Amino acid sequence: MSTCFEIVEGLGAVLLSLYLTYSLCALLARPPGSVPPERPLHFTFLIPALNEAAVIGATLQNLLAAAPGARVVVIDDASDDATAEQVRARAEQDDRVKLLRRRFPEARQGKGEALNWGVAQLLRRGLLPPVPLEEQVLVVFDADGRLDSTLLGEARRAFADPDVMAAQARIRVRQGGPRQAGWRGLFGQLMLLQQDLEFYVVRHIQLLRQRVQTVGLGGNGQFMRLSYLAAQLTAGRSPWPAVLLEDFASGLEVRLASPRYRLVFLESGVTQQGLTDLRRFLRQRARWTHGNLQCFPRLGRVWCTPMHLGARLDLTYFLAQPWLNLVTLFLLVYYPARAVQRFLTGEVNWPLTCSLLALNLSIPLAWVLLYSRENRLTPRRAAFAALGMPLYMLIMMLSVPLAFRNFFRGQHGWVKTARHAEV
C-alpha cells in the first residue's frame, strides 16, 4: 500500500512541477517589442447567431461605428426569436450589413458548421469586396461582442506578414451582468470577476505560446486570412472541424497545414458577456473540455508535422489537459484524505507540507496581484478576487467529469450559451 501512495504522490509532484514551470514562464511572458507598419486590408465580420435578439442589435451598432470600412455578415442559424428580423432591418438601413439564413435540417449543427457554410456562401455568392483574397481577413465575432477601437489597426500590422494566416484578439469579460439580490448577486459578481481574471491569465499564456507559434484561436475575435479559408474549402477540408472546440481546432489545422504558417496574438481585444449562472457555466466548460477530448487524436499529427520542439511540447500539454485535470481532480480528493490520516498518526512532515502549500498559493496570488494592478482594483476587490479564486477553480474542475461522461456516451451535440440583454 505504501508503494501505491508513493506512486500517487510522485505523480502529483510531476503535475505540480509542470504547472509551476508553465505558470512561471507565462508570468514572465511579454509582448514583442517591434511594431511593423500597417498593411491595407479588407475586413469582413462573420457572426453566427442563434436566438440572439437580446444582443445582436447593440453588437451591430458597435461594429458599424468601430469598423466603418468593414462588412458585417450575420448567419442566422434558424433562430426562434427576432434575430433575423433585427438584422434584416439593419441591412435595409446600411448596405454594409448582410443576412445569411440557415434552415433545417442543415441548421443548428454547431458553430463550426455554421462558419464553414457561411464562408462558402460568401465566396460563392460574391458577397466579398472585389480585391484579392490575400488582402481580405475574416473576423469571427460573437453576437454579444464589443470591438476595441485599436484592434483592426493592430490586425493590419500583424497580417502585413504574408505568412500570418490567423490571429486571436485578447478577450475581456464585461462586469456588471444581470442584477440579482443577496448571495446570488454576490456569487454572480464573483463569477464575472473570476472569468475576466481567467482571461487575463490566458492573455499571458498566449504571449508565451506566440514565441513557439502555437497561439490558440478562440470563438470571439478570431481573425483568419480568406485566401487560406478558400484554399481549405477548395481542397474539400473544413476550416472549422466538426468538434465542440472548433475554434482551437481551426487554429491547430492552420498550424498543421504548413510549417511556414504563423498564428499571432493581438493585445487589443474584444469584450463579451460572462456567465453568472452555475449550471450554464458548468455546461459551457464541460463543452470546452469535451471539445478538447475530441481534438486529442490530432496529437499524432502534431508529432509527425515539421515544427519546433517547443511547439510540439506546448500542443501536447494543451491536448492532454482533460486527462491531466482528471488526475488533478483525483488528487484533490486524495491529498486531504491522506493529510487527515497522517495527522491522526502523527506522521505529518510540517516543513514539506507548508512548502507545498506556499508553492500552490504563490502562483494564483501572483496572478491576482498583476490583474489588480492592471485594472486598478481597490484592496477590497482584490481581496475578493483572491479569496474567490479557489472556489472558482474548484467549480471549473467539477465540469471535468461531466465532460468525460458526455464524451464517452457519444453526446456530441452543440449546446449554445444563452445571452442576456444589456443596458
Salt bridges, closest charged atoms under 4 A:
GLU9 OE2 - ARG338 NE 3.25
GLU9 OE2 - ARG342 NH2 3.18
GLU38 OE2 - ARG157 NH1 3.43
GLU52 OE2 - LYS416 NZ 3.33
GLU52 OE2 - ARG419 NE 3.12
ASP76 OD2 - ARG101 NE 3.56
ASP77 OD1 - ARG102 NE 2.94
ASP80 OD2 - ARG108 NH2 3.01
ASP94 OD2 - ARG96 NH2 2.65
ASP142 OD1 - LYS111 NZ 3.02
ASP144 OD1 - ARG419 NH1 3.39
ASP161 OD2 - ARG262 NH1 2.64
ASP163 OD1 - ARG260 NH1 2.74
ASP196 OD2 - ARG172 NH2 2.95
GLU198 OE2 - ARG285 NH1 2.85
GLU253 OE2 - ARG298 NE 2.96
GLU253 OE2 - ARG301 NH1 3.02
GLU267 OE2 - ARG203 NH2 2.52
ASP314 OD2 - ARG209 NE 2.65
GLU374 OE2 - ARG170 NH2 2.83
GLU374 OE2 - ARG172 NH1 3.71
GLU422 OE2 - ARG146 NH2 3.93
GLU422 OE2 - ARG174 NH2 2.59
